[in-house]
Amino acid sequence: MHPAPSVIIFTVLSGLGFGLLTFLGLGLPEATGWAAFFYFAAGFALAVGGLLAATFHLGNPQRALKAFTQWQTSWLSREAWLSTAALIVLGVYAFAAVFFNASITLLGWLGAFLSLATVVATAMIYAQLKTVPRWNHWLTPLHLLTISLAGGAMLAQQTGAAAVLLLFAGAVQIFHWVLGDRRFEERGHTIETATGLGDRGKARLFEPPHTGSNYLLKEMAFVVGRKHAQKLRLISFVAMIVLPLVIVVLLPMNPFTAVIATLFYLAGAFASRWLFFAEAQHVVSLYYGASGSNPPYQPSLSR
Amino acid sequence: MTRLPETTQKKLGLVIDLDTCVGCHACVTACKGWNTENYGVPLSDTGAYGSEPVGTFLNRIHSYEVEPTGGGCSQTVHFPKSCLHCEDAPCVTVCPTGASYKRSEDGIVLVNEDACIGCGLCAWACPYGARELDLAAGVMKKCTLCVDRIYNENLPEEDRVPACVRTCPAGARHFGDFADPESNVSKLTAERGGIDLMPEQGTKPVNKYLPPRPKDQMKDMDVLTPLIEPVCEEPKGFLAWLDKRLEAL
C-alpha cells in the first residue's frame, strides 16, 4: 500500500495525542492550572494536528462533515464520531482543570475511554480490510493501541506505565511483523484464484492492461523500499522501543527527559508506520502479476 | 446508505466469456467514451500526451498466459475486469459518507459523487481493483453498469445494454438478470460453468466469468507422412520463362 505521508503523520501523531489524553483523562498525572494547560495543549495539538493532516489526502475535504453519517457500518465514520466526542468531553474536563482547578473524575474517565476507542476505530479502518491480509487481524488494533498508549505514558511522565507499555508494544510490534510476513500466503490468495484459471494450470501475467501506470498501481501495488525493510525494522524498533525504554528506566523522569524519549519514539514510530503501509500487500496486485516475493508490474516510462 | 440491502429484486450483471474475448480493448474504449460524457464527472486523463500518461478507466483488460498442468501448448487468455457488483460488496460498507450504495431494485453498486469525499477507502476494500479515484475531480469512479443506458427510453432498444456489451465485436460480453434462472446470463453461466473471481474473499460477485475451453490437441500424424514424395511442380509456359529471366538477373 502507498505510504502516504498525510496518513502516516495522522496515525502517529493523533495516536500519540489520544494516548496522552487517555492518561490525562484518567488523572495520571492529576494536573490543574498551568500544568494542566500544557499537558492538554500538547494532547489536543497532537490529536487535532493528526486529524487535520488526515484531511489532506481527501479528494474533496469540503464535504468531510458527511463522514459523520454512516457510523452504523463504517469504521471511518465511527472514528469521526469517537474522535470528536473524545475531544469535546476532554475539552470540558480540561477547561475545569485549567480554570477552576477541578478534576471531574467521571468526565475524565469517559474522555479516556473515548480516546482509546478512537485509536481502536482508526486501527479498525485497516484491520477490517480482507483485501490486505497483513492488516486483517486482531493484532493490528492491539499494535496501534499499544504504540499509542506507550507514547502517551511517556509524555504523561508515568514511568512505570511507560516501561511496561513499551515492553508490551515492542512484543506486539514483533508479532505483527513476523506473523504479518506469512499472512498473505496463509490466506491462499494467488493469481490462479484471482483469475479463476487455476484449474487449467499455472497462470502468469502476459500483458498488463496498459503501458503506463494507474491509480491502482500507485495506491495499492507499492513496491519501493521493501529491499531495506529488515534494516528499517531494526532502526524503527531501536528508536521506538529500546531507546525510550532506556531513558525511561535509567534517567529521572522530568519534562525534559520525557520529551527526549518521545522524540526518539516518534522517529521510530514514523518508520514503523511507513513500513506498516509499504509492506502491506493488497490482493489486487495479483492481477498485475505479483506472486510470492515477485513484485507486480510497474511501468518504466521515465526516458 | 452504506448498509447493504438484504436481497435485491434483480441481480443485473455481466457474463464475460474468456473463451471468446480477443483482447481488442473495444469495450475499454466504449466504456470510457460513454462514461466520460454521461453519469457523473468525466473520466479524466493526466499527461495524456506526455511521457507518463495516467487516466481513469472503469474497465481494463489484462492478458494472462496459462501453462496447462498436464503439459501441452500454453494458452493466452484476455481478461476484461470491471466492477462485479458483488452481493456482499465490501466497498459499500466501508464508505463513511453514504456515497457508495447498492441499489435494492437491481443490485447495481453506484457512487453518489456529490457525497464522495475521495478518501479512497472503498478502492482499498475492493479485491478486484474495480474502483479508481479520478485525479482531476477527486471522487471515486466505478462501473455503473451503464445505468443511464439500460433504462434509457430515448435510446433504441438494442442500445439499452452497457456500452461494453453493445460494442464487443466478439460477443464475449453478455448483460442480464442473474436473479432470473431463465435469463440469458443465468443459462450461459449454468451451461459453461461460470465462475467467481477470488471467491475466498467472500464478496459473492454477481458478474461471472466463463472459463476458456481447452485448446484443440494436434491430431496424430500418419507414420508414413515423412516418406511422402514432396510436391514440387516445375513451372511451364510464361511462368517458366519468367522464372528463367529472374534467375538470370
Interface residues (C-beta under 8 A of the other chain):
Chain A: M1 H57 L58 G59 N60 P61 R63 A64 K66 A67 F68 T69 Q70 Q72 T73 S74 W75 L76 S77 A80 I125 Q128 L129 K130 T131 V132 R187 G188 H189 I191 T193 A194 T195 G196 L197 D199 R200 G201 K202 A203 R204 L205 F206 E207 P208 P209 H210 G212 S213 N214 Y215 L216 E219 M220 H282 V283 V284 Y287 Y288 P299 L301 S302 R303
Chain B: M1 T2 R3 L18 V28 S51 E52 P53 V54 G55 T56 F57 R60 I61 H62 S63 Y64 E65 V66 E67 P68 T69 G70 S74 Q75 T76 V77 F79 K81 P90 V92 T93 V94 C95 P96 T97 G98 A99 A115 C116 I117 G118 C119 G120 L121 A123 W124 A125 C126 P127 Y128 G129 E132 L133 D134 L135 A137 G138 V139 M140 I195 D196 L197 M198 P199 E200 Q201 G202 Y209 P211 P212 P214
